[in-house]
Amino acid sequence: MRLIRALWRGEESLVFTFWVFGVVLSIIMLALIYLMLLINPFQAVMAELAASIFLQIITISFITVCVGRSANNYYIVERERAKWKVVWVYLAILSIVAFTIWLAFADWILFVMSIDHHH
């Protein structure tokens, strides 16, 4: 619980928050979603798809807040010491935004495929 609180406040390093927490948690989340689809390929019931999307929204929102706050704290520290390191702040935020857009597109594809398959 202490770790989750520290992540939420942005008190963990940007490297840990982004790579260990953000990337690993995202991979686990995607693996669970694809495992669900492998067990029941292209026959995902709307309730399963809705639950998956809801889980993704909660997870991505939490990751985005944690990485954003950690990036802000990293920016405050590094902008005076080594200005070139500030690029990591922008890259971390850009990658979270790109991943969120990609995930939304993948969900839309799954939704369309599940509707087409049911008809």
N, C-alpha and C positions, 0 to 999 in steps of 0.2 A: 504494500500500500504506500510505503514511503517513496518507492521508486516512481509509482504512478503520479503521486503528488508532485515530486520533483520534475518529472517530465512535463506535467501540465503547467507548471510555473515557468518552464524554460530554464531550469537550474542545471540540467544535465548538459554536457558538451554538445555542440552541433554535430560533431562526428558521430557520437553515440546515438543521439536522438534521430538523426537522419538514417544512418546506415543500419544500426542494430535494431532500433525500434521501428522506424518508418519502413525501411525496405523489407526486413525480415517479417514483420507483422503483415505487410501487404502481400508478400509471397505466400504466407500461411493462409491468409484470407482467400486469395485466388485459388490456391490448391484445394481448399475445402469446397469452393464453388464448383470447380471443374470436376472434383470427385463426385459431387452430387449429380452433375450432368453425365458422368460416365456410368454411374449406377442406374440412372434413368434417362438415357440419351434422348434429347429432343422431345421428351414427353413431360417436361417440367410442368407441373401443375401451377396455375397462376399464384396460388398461395405460397408455394416454394420460391418462385421467382420474386414475389413481393417481399418475402422474408429475407431473401438473399440481398435484394437491393436495400432494404432497411438496414441490415447488418453492415453493408458497405458504406452507407451514408454515415452511420454512427462511427465506424472505424476511421474512415477517411477524414471526417470532421475532427476527431480526436487527434489523429496524426498531424493534420494541418495546423491545428492550434499549437501542439507541442513543438513541431518543427519551426513554426513562425516565431514563437516566443523564444526558443533557443537561438534562432538566427538573429533576432533582435538583440539579445544579450551578447552574442558573438560580435555583432556589428559595433555595439557600443564599446566593447573592449578593444577590438582590432582596428577600428577606423583611425585611431591616433598612433598606434604602434606600427602597423604594416598595412598601409592602405590597399595593397594588392590582394590581401587576404579577404577583403570585403566581397570579392567576386563569388566566394563560396556561399555567401548569404543569398545572393541573387540566383545562383544555380540551384540551390536547395529548394527555394520557393518555386522557381520555374519548373523543376522536375515534379514537384508535388502537384502543381496545376496541370501539367501535361499528363501525369498519371491519372488524375481525376477525370480529365476529358476523355482519355482513352478508355477508362473504366465505364464511363457513361455511354460511350459508343458501343462497347462490348455488351453492355446490358440491353441497349436498344436492339442490337442484332439478335440477342437471345430472345428478347420479347417478341420480335417480329417472327423469328423462326418458330417459336412455340405457338403463336397464333396461326401461322400458315400450316403447321403440322396438325393442329387440331381440326382444321376445316377440311 
